[in-house]
Structures are given as C-alpha cells and as structure tokens.
C-alpha cells in the first residue's frame, strides 16, 4: 500500500490519490446514507471489490491528461481496453468506476485530445446515463 501511494504521488504527481480510509465521502443508495466506504474491513462492500485506490476529480483529470500525452494510447486502441475502458463512439473512450455507492465516469476523446470526469456519490439506475450525457455534452462544446 505504501509503495502505491508513493508511486502515485512522486512519479505521477497525483497528490490526492491513495489507498486508505481517511476523508472519505458518504454514499447514498435508495435515500439511505451508507457512510464511508471502509476498505480495511469491507463490511459494507457487498461485492467485496478488489482494490481500494481512491482519487478526486483533479487527480483523475491529471491521470487522463497523462494518458493523452502517451503516444502509445493515441496510436492503438489496445492500451485503452487493457485499462478497462470501452469505446463509446469514434475516438471517445469511457471508464466507469464504482466503489459501493461512489461512482466515477471518465471519458477521453482521442480526436480532440480532451478528457472529462464526473464523480457521483448517489447511486441509482440513472447515475451512469446522467454522467455519460453530461460528459458527451462537454465534448460537443
């Protein structure tokens, strides 16, 4: 855990990306506050998700900018797929992350070399659709 935190900060410059339980946002599901996502015991993790790396929107945008700066990603589609991203349409790749009631949606447009991120802390059946719609509108402008 310490080596990943050090790599994120020192090598990638992601100062708000780490493993740990401090300063977590509460999440909501069906109007119930489920509190913070506790990675150490996974007591409220129904899926027992692997990992526990968390970030904020600033670091997620920094990370997506680093992806766009790598020529490997712009030349071939395989690196995006290996990162769990899927293609929405020509040049637009999407990544959805979920941790309990926390949701992140990242889109990268390789044709315009731009990216955008939406973070949601209220999970419902419309969360991904709403985030996707917001991000697609950002790319239209």
N, CA and C atoms as a LAMMPS dump frame, in Angstrom:
ITEM: TIMESTEP
0
ITEM: NUMBER OF ATOMS
423
ITEM: BOX BOUNDS ff ff ff
-5.0000000000000000e+02 5.0000000000000000e+02
-5.0000000000000000e+02 5.0000000000000000e+02
-5.0000000000000000e+02 5.0000000000000000e+02
ITEM: ATOMS id mol type element x y z
1 1 1 N 0.818 -1.176 0
2 1 2 C 0 0 0
3 1 3 C 0.875 1.258 0
4 2 1 N 1.922 1.264 0.802
5 2 2 C 2.793 2.438 0.882
6 2 3 C 3.499 2.699 -0.438
7 3 1 N 3.916 1.622 -1.131
8 3 2 C 4.628 1.823 -2.393
9 3 3 C 3.702 2.385 -3.475
10 4 1 N 2.435 1.976 -3.494
11 4 2 C 1.484 2.521 -4.465
12 4 3 C 1.223 3.989 -4.165
13 5 1 N 1.066 4.33 -2.889
14 5 2 C 0.865 5.726 -2.508
15 5 3 C 2.062 6.58 -2.908
16 6 1 N 3.271 6.076 -2.686
17 6 2 C 4.486 6.812 -3.041
18 6 3 C 4.595 6.977 -4.554
19 7 1 N 4.311 5.914 -5.306
20 7 2 C 4.365 5.977 -6.77
21 7 3 C 3.356 6.997 -7.295
22 8 1 N 2.127 6.971 -6.762
23 8 2 C 1.091 7.911 -7.211
24 8 3 C 1.512 9.356 -7.006
25 9 1 N 2.101 9.617 -5.849
26 9 2 C 2.485 10.994 -5.526
27 9 3 C 3.778 11.421 -6.222
28 10 1 N 4.827 10.607 -6.087
29 10 2 C 6.153 11.009 -6.571
30 10 3 C 6.328 10.868 -8.076
31 11 1 N 5.874 9.778 -8.639
32 11 2 C 6.095 9.522 -10.067
33 11 3 C 5 10.114 -10.952
34 12 1 N 3.748 10.047 -10.479
35 12 2 C 2.642 10.513 -11.31
36 12 3 C 2.154 11.912 -10.939
37 13 1 N 2.541 12.394 -9.762
38 13 2 C 2.094 13.722 -9.334
39 13 3 C 0.637 13.768 -8.926
40 14 1 N 0.077 12.618 -8.564
41 14 2 C -1.319 12.542 -8.143
42 14 3 C -1.37 12.669 -6.619
43 15 1 N -1.505 13.881 -6.145
44 15 2 C -1.396 14.155 -4.709
45 15 3 C -2.614 13.775 -3.899
46 16 1 N -3.734 13.497 -4.561
47 16 2 C -4.961 13.145 -3.839
48 16 3 C -5.444 11.749 -4.217
49 17 1 N -4.521 10.908 -4.614
50 17 2 C -4.835 9.525 -4.976
51 17 3 C -4.07 8.611 -4.04
52 18 1 N -4.782 7.714 -3.352
53 18 2 C -4.111 6.82 -2.402
54 18 3 C -5.022 5.693 -1.954
55 19 1 N -4.438 4.809 -1.198
56 19 2 C -5.18 3.773 -0.501
57 19 3 C -5.375 4.263 0.93
58 20 1 N -6.513 4.04 1.496
59 20 2 C -6.73 4.425 2.882
60 20 3 C -8.177 4.773 3.154
61 21 1 N -8.473 5.058 4.42
62 21 2 C -9.837 5.327 4.84
63 21 3 C -10.079 6.755 5.31
64 22 1 N -9.109 7.637 5.186
65 22 2 C -9.293 8.985 5.701
66 22 3 C -10.018 9.869 4.69
67 23 1 N -10.817 10.797 5.184
68 23 2 C -11.505 11.81 4.372
69 23 3 C -12.374 11.233 3.262
70 24 1 N -13.063 10.153 3.543
71 24 2 C -13.938 9.563 2.538
72 24 3 C -15.309 10.229 2.567
73 25 1 N -15.938 10.349 1.406
74 25 2 C -17.282 10.908 1.315
75 25 3 C -18.325 9.848 1.656
76 26 1 N -19.433 10.259 2.26
77 26 2 C -20.519 9.295 2.463
78 26 3 C -21.193 9.002 1.141
79 27 1 N -21.776 7.842 1.028
80 27 2 C -22.503 7.469 -0.177
81 27 3 C -23.951 7.154 0.167
82 28 1 N -24.828 7.343 -0.807
83 28 2 C -26.253 7.144 -0.597
84 28 3 C -26.796 6.14 -1.594
85 29 1 N -27.734 5.318 -1.149
86 29 2 C -28.422 4.359 -2.004
87 29 3 C -29.845 4.243 -1.509
88 30 1 N -30.8 4.505 -2.393
89 30 2 C -32.225 4.488 -2.033
90 30 3 C -32.497 5.362 -0.815
91 31 1 N -31.95 6.57 -0.868
92 31 2 C -32.136 7.589 0.172
93 31 3 C -31.601 7.193 1.545
94 32 1 N -30.726 6.209 1.597
95 32 2 C -30.117 5.819 2.864
96 32 3 C -28.636 6.16 2.826
97 33 1 N -28.139 6.801 3.875
98 33 2 C -26.724 7.129 3.978
99 33 3 C -25.972 5.881 4.425
100 34 1 N -25.107 5.384 3.56
101 34 2 C -24.326 4.195 3.884
102 34 3 C -22.96 4.532 4.475
103 35 1 N -22.735 5.813 4.72
104 35 2 C -21.48 6.206 5.349
105 35 3 C -20.301 6.079 4.403
106 36 1 N -19.136 6.074 4.969
107 36 2 C -17.899 5.978 4.193
108 36 3 C -17.617 4.546 3.796
109 37 1 N -16.91 4.412 2.711
110 37 2 C -16.506 3.089 2.216
111 37 3 C -15.273 2.654 2.983
112 38 1 N -15.402 1.658 3.809
113 38 2 C -14.307 1.204 4.663
114 38 3 C -13.539 0.071 3.984
115 39 1 N -12.363 0.396 3.478
116 39 2 C -11.584 -0.603 2.753
117 39 3 C -10.888 -1.603 3.657
118 40 1 N -10.64 -1.24 4.878
119 40 2 C -9.869 -2.147 5.729
120 40 3 C -10.652 -3.388 6.121
121 41 1 N -11.976 -3.257 6.318
122 41 2 C -12.747 -4.449 6.697
123 41 3 C -13.767 -4.867 5.645
124 42 1 N -14.069 -4.016 4.68
125 42 2 C -15.035 -4.299 3.615
126 42 3 C -16.4 -4.702 4.17
127 43 1 N -16.731 -4.244 5.366
128 43 2 C -18.006 -4.596 5.984
129 43 3 C -19.203 -4.124 5.191
130 44 1 N -19.115 -2.98 4.526
131 44 2 C -20.251 -2.51 3.738
132 44 3 C -20.017 -2.678 2.233
133 45 1 N -19.105 -3.573 1.871
134 45 2 C -18.785 -3.829 0.476
135 45 3 C -19.474 -5.111 0.036
136 46 1 N -20.673 -4.979 -0.539
137 46 2 C -21.431 -6.166 -0.923
138 46 3 C -20.712 -7.008 -1.963
139 47 1 N -20.008 -6.374 -2.879
140 47 2 C -19.318 -7.111 -3.928
141 47 3 C -17.907 -7.518 -3.547
142 48 1 N -17.444 -7.098 -2.36
143 48 2 C -16.056 -7.355 -1.951
144 48 3 C -15.095 -6.968 -3.067
145 49 1 N -15.274 -5.735 -3.556
146 49 2 C -14.468 -5.249 -4.681
147 49 3 C -12.987 -5.28 -4.341
148 50 1 N -12.18 -5.555 -5.34
149 50 2 C -10.737 -5.547 -5.133
150 50 3 C -10.227 -4.125 -5.182
151 51 1 N -9.124 -3.904 -4.604
152 51 2 C -8.51 -2.589 -4.649
153 51 3 C -8.918 -1.712 -3.491
154 52 1 N -8.945 -0.473 -3.711
155 52 2 C -9.236 0.498 -2.692
156 52 3 C -8.562 1.81 -3.035
157 53 1 N -8.069 1.889 -4.256
158 53 2 C -7.432 3.109 -4.707
159 53 3 C -8.516 4.149 -4.913
160 54 1 N -8.347 5.294 -4.295
161 54 2 C -9.343 6.348 -4.443
162 54 3 C -8.657 7.632 -4.866
163 55 1 N -9.445 8.497 -5.465
164 55 2 C -8.89 9.714 -6.019
165 55 3 C -9.937 10.808 -5.98
166 56 1 N -9.558 11.996 -6.434
167 56 2 C -10.54 13.059 -6.598
168 56 3 C -10.554 13.476 -8.065
169 57 1 N -11.458 14.388 -8.401
170 57 2 C -11.629 14.763 -9.795
171 57 3 C -10.378 15.448 -10.367
172 58 1 N -9.66 16.187 -9.548
173 58 2 C -8.443 16.855 -10.016
174 58 3 C -7.397 15.825 -10.445
175 59 1 N -7.158 14.824 -9.598
176 59 2 C -6.178 13.795 -9.94
177 59 3 C -6.655 12.919 -11.098
178 60 1 N -7.958 12.673 -11.189
179 60 2 C -8.458 11.866 -12.303
180 60 3 C -8.233 12.595 -13.627
181 61 1 N -8.41 13.905 -13.625
182 61 2 C -8.132 14.678 -14.841
183 61 3 C -6.641 14.716 -15.146
184 62 1 N -5.802 14.804 -14.095
185 62 2 C -4.35 14.735 -14.308
186 62 3 C -3.98 13.4 -14.945
187 63 1 N -4.567 12.323 -14.42
188 63 2 C -4.284 10.983 -14.931
189 63 3 C -4.72 10.862 -16.392
190 64 1 N -5.908 11.36 -16.718
191 64 2 C -6.362 11.273 -18.105
192 64 3 C -5.478 12.111 -19.027
193 65 1 N -4.951 13.234 -18.526
194 65 2 C -4.024 14.044 -19.326
195 65 3 C -2.727 13.293 -19.584
196 66 1 N -2.269 12.531 -18.591
197 66 2 C -1.064 11.727 -18.766
198 66 3 C -1.297 10.641 -19.819
199 67 1 N -2.5 10.091 -19.83
200 67 2 C -2.838 9.092 -20.852
201 67 3 C -2.776 9.727 -22.236
202 68 1 N -3.373 10.905 -22.373
203 68 2 C -3.381 11.586 -23.672
204 68 3 C -1.982 11.997 -24.125
205 69 1 N -1.08 12.189 -23.19
206 69 2 C 0.289 12.582 -23.527
207 69 3 C 1.125 11.402 -24.03
208 70 1 N 0.659 10.179 -23.788
209 70 2 C 1.382 8.984 -24.221
210 70 3 C 1.015 8.633 -25.658
211 71 1 N 1.969 8.637 -26.532
212 71 2 C 1.691 8.356 -27.941
213 71 3 C 1.155 6.941 -28.156
214 72 1 N 1.515 6.003 -27.287
215 72 2 C 1.037 4.625 -27.408
216 72 3 C -0.481 4.574 -27.402
217 73 1 N -1.096 5.378 -26.533
218 73 2 C -2.553 5.362 -26.432
219 73 3 C -3.218 5.95 -27.674
220 74 1 N -2.598 6.936 -28.274
221 74 2 C -3.21 7.591 -29.418
222 74 3 C -3.038 6.794 -30.709
223 75 1 N -2.035 5.928 -30.748
224 75 2 C -1.759 5.146 -31.956
225 75 3 C -2.58 3.868 -32.027
226 76 1 N -2.854 3.262 -30.871
227 76 2 C -3.528 1.963 -30.857
228 76 3 C -4.622 1.949 -29.8
229 77 1 N -5.622 1.115 -30.003
230 77 2 C -6.742 1.025 -29.065
231 77 3 C -6.482 0.056 -27.912
232 78 1 N -5.551 -0.871 -28.072
233 78 2 C -5.349 -1.912 -27.063
234 78 3 C -5.073 -1.382 -25.658
235 79 1 N -4.233 -0.332 -25.496
236 79 2 C -3.98 0.142 -24.132
237 79 3 C -5.239 0.617 -23.402
238 80 1 N -6.182 1.21 -24.134
239 80 2 C -7.434 1.63 -23.511
240 80 3 C -8.221 0.419 -23.026
241 81 1 N -8.296 -0.599 -23.864
242 81 2 C -9.022 -1.815 -23.486
243 81 3 C -8.382 -2.493 -22.285
244 82 1 N -7.06 -2.514 -22.243
245 82 2 C -6.357 -3.135 -21.12
246 82 3 C -6.635 -2.406 -19.804
247 83 1 N -6.961 -1.119 -19.877
248 83 2 C -7.284 -0.346 -18.677
249 83 3 C -8.76 -0.473 -18.3
250 84 1 N -9.506 -1.304 -19.011
251 84 2 C -10.914 -1.489 -18.704
252 84 3 C -11.821 -0.437 -19.32
253 85 1 N -11.304 0.305 -20.279
254 85 2 C -12.124 1.311 -20.947
255 85 3 C -12.816 0.68 -22.145
256 86 1 N -13.948 1.234 -22.516
257 86 2 C -14.624 0.752 -23.705
258 86 3 C -14.964 1.935 -24.608
259 87 1 N -15.076 1.636 -25.888
260 87 2 C -15.273 2.689 -26.881
261 87 3 C -16.75 3.018 -26.998
262 88 1 N -17.08 4.289 -26.812
263 88 2 C -18.454 4.758 -26.943
264 88 3 C -18.775 5.091 -28.393
265 89 1 N -17.895 5.753 -29.045
266 89 2 C -18.033 6.127 -30.446
267 89 3 C -16.638 6.473 -30.951
268 90 1 N -16.537 6.912 -32.183
269 90 2 C -15.226 7.187 -32.758
270 90 3 C -14.408 8.111 -31.873
271 91 1 N -13.281 7.617 -31.412
272 91 2 C -12.342 8.419 -30.643
273 91 3 C -12.704 8.669 -29.193
274 92 1 N -13.887 8.253 -28.748
275 92 2 C -14.29 8.508 -27.359
276 92 3 C -14.292 7.201 -26.573
277 93 1 N -13.465 7.193 -25.532
278 93 2 C -13.335 6.032 -24.649
279 93 3 C -13.923 6.371 -23.286
280 94 1 N -14.513 5.381 -22.648
281 94 2 C -15.213 5.605 -21.387
282 94 3 C -14.761 4.591 -20.345
283 95 1 N -14.621 5.041 -19.112
284 95 2 C -14.261 4.166 -17.979
285 95 3 C -15.216 4.475 -16.831
286 96 1 N -15.834 3.434 -16.305
287 96 2 C -16.739 3.579 -15.165
288 96 3 C -16.093 2.889 -13.973
289 97 1 N -16.035 3.581 -12.866
290 97 2 C -15.517 3.005 -11.632
291 97 3 C -16.572 3.114 -10.549
292 98 1 N -16.671 2.083 -9.743
293 98 2 C -17.653 2.115 -8.66
294 98 3 C -17.076 1.492 -7.416
295 99 1 N -17.322 2.143 -6.31
296 99 2 C -16.933 1.644 -5.003
297 99 3 C -18.14 1.817 -4.104
298 100 1 N -18.899 0.769 -3.937
299 100 2 C -20.105 0.88 -3.128
300 100 3 C -21.048 1.882 -3.733
301 101 1 N -21.296 2.968 -3.037
302 101 2 C -22.21 3.993 -3.527
303 101 3 C -21.493 5.14 -4.219
304 102 1 N -20.197 5.048 -4.408
305 102 2 C -19.42 6.072 -5.101
306 102 3 C -19.214 5.638 -6.554
307 103 1 N -19.391 6.571 -7.479
308 103 2 C -19.297 6.256 -8.892
309 103 3 C -18.459 7.316 -9.597
310 104 1 N -17.589 6.878 -10.494
311 104 2 C -16.834 7.823 -11.322
312 104 3 C -16.971 7.403 -12.774
313 105 1 N -17.098 8.393 -13.637
314 105 2 C -17.164 8.145 -15.069
315 105 3 C -16.156 9.076 -15.731
316 106 1 N -15.222 8.482 -16.465
317 106 2 C -14.192 9.235 -17.176
318 106 3 C -14.358 8.988 -18.668
319 107 1 N -14.283 10.066 -19.44
320 107 2 C -14.285 9.941 -20.893
321 107 3 C -13.049 10.625 -21.446
322 108 1 N -12.461 9.982 -22.447
323 108 2 C -11.301 10.53 -23.132
324 108 3 C -11.618 10.567 -24.621
325 109 1 N -11.454 11.731 -25.22
326 109 2 C -11.667 11.903 -26.643
327 109 3 C -10.293 12.027 -27.301
328 110 1 N -9.877 10.974 -27.984
329 110 2 C -8.545 10.964 -28.573
330 110 3 C -8.455 11.868 -29.801
331 111 1 N -9.575 12.145 -30.447
332 111 2 C -9.542 13.001 -31.63
333 111 3 C -9.315 14.467 -31.274
334 112 1 N -9.881 14.912 -30.155
335 112 2 C -9.687 16.31 -29.74
336 112 3 C -8.668 16.433 -28.606
337 113 1 N -8.089 15.304 -28.187
338 113 2 C -7.132 15.265 -27.075
339 113 3 C -7.687 15.961 -25.827
340 114 1 N -8.899 15.576 -25.461
341 114 2 C -9.523 16.15 -24.27
342 114 3 C -10.119 15.038 -23.415
343 115 1 N -10.342 15.371 -22.157
344 115 2 C -10.932 14.4 -21.239
345 115 3 C -11.81 15.13 -20.243
346 116 1 N -12.713 14.373 -19.628
347 116 2 C -13.604 14.928 -18.611
348 116 3 C -13.991 13.814 -17.654
349 117 1 N -14.33 14.207 -16.419
350 117 2 C -14.664 13.244 -15.374
351 117 3 C -15.882 13.74 -14.607
352 118 1 N -16.757 12.808 -14.24
353 118 2 C -17.887 13.102 -13.365
354 118 3 C -17.8 12.154 -12.173
355 119 1 N -17.924 12.703 -10.972
356 119 2 C -17.986 11.896 -9.749
357 119 3 C -19.39 11.992 -9.166
358 120 1 N -19.944 10.859 -8.746
359 120 2 C -21.303 10.794 -8.21
360 120 3 C -21.261 10.055 -6.882
361 121 1 N -21.91 10.594 -5.845
362 121 2 C -21.955 9.855 -4.582
363 121 3 C -23.387 9.476 -4.211
364 122 1 N -24.238 9.355 -5.211
365 122 2 C -25.613 8.89 -5.012
366 122 3 C -25.902 7.899 -6.127
367 123 1 N -25.969 6.643 -5.806
368 123 2 C -26.093 5.597 -6.809
369 123 3 C -27.561 5.273 -7.071
370 124 1 N -27.964 5.343 -8.331
371 124 2 C -29.282 4.854 -8.742
372 124 3 C -29.191 4.407 -10.19
373 125 1 N -30.297 3.934 -10.742
374 125 2 C -30.24 3.36 -12.091
375 125 3 C -29.944 4.39 -13.175
376 126 1 N -30.045 5.676 -12.858
377 126 2 C -29.789 6.716 -13.846
378 126 3 C -28.4 7.341 -13.729
379 127 1 N -27.63 6.983 -12.739
380 127 2 C -26.345 7.639 -12.477
381 127 3 C -25.389 7.581 -13.66
382 128 1 N -25.189 6.406 -14.228
383 128 2 C -24.252 6.262 -15.34
384 128 3 C -24.772 6.994 -16.573
385 129 1 N -26.063 6.861 -16.856
386 129 2 C -26.644 7.541 -18.017
387 129 3 C -26.517 9.054 -17.893
388 130 1 N -26.785 9.576 -16.709
389 130 2 C -26.686 11.012 -16.479
390 130 3 C -25.242 11.486 -16.641
391 131 1 N -24.302 10.755 -16.041
392 131 2 C -22.885 11.121 -16.161
393 131 3 C -22.431 11.073 -17.611
394 132 1 N -22.828 10.021 -18.32
395 132 2 C -22.454 9.89 -19.734
396 132 3 C -23.006 11.054 -20.545
397 133 1 N -24.254 11.41 -20.323
398 133 2 C -24.871 12.523 -21.047
399 133 3 C -24.151 13.839 -20.766
400 134 1 N -23.815 14.089 -19.508
401 134 2 C -23.076 15.3 -19.157
402 134 3 C -21.727 15.358 -19.868
403 135 1 N -21.016 14.233 -19.866
404 135 2 C -19.693 14.198 -20.483
405 135 3 C -19.768 14.367 -21.997
406 136 1 N -20.737 13.748 -22.63
407 136 2 C -20.878 13.896 -24.075
408 136 3 C -21.196 15.345 -24.448
409 137 1 N -21.962 16.027 -23.619
410 137 2 C -22.255 17.446 -23.874
411 137 3 C -21.001 18.298 -23.729
412 138 1 N -20.14 17.933 -22.808
413 138 2 C -18.876 18.669 -22.647
414 138 3 C -18.055 18.546 -23.918
415 139 1 N -18.005 17.361 -24.51
416 139 2 C -17.215 17.154 -25.716
417 139 3 C -17.832 17.843 -26.934
418 140 1 N -19.143 18.061 -26.925
419 140 2 C -19.806 18.737 -28.04
420 140 3 C -19.434 20.22 -28.085
421 141 1 N -19.162 20.807 -26.921
422 141 2 C -18.877 22.244 -26.859
423 141 3 C -17.481 22.591 -27.306
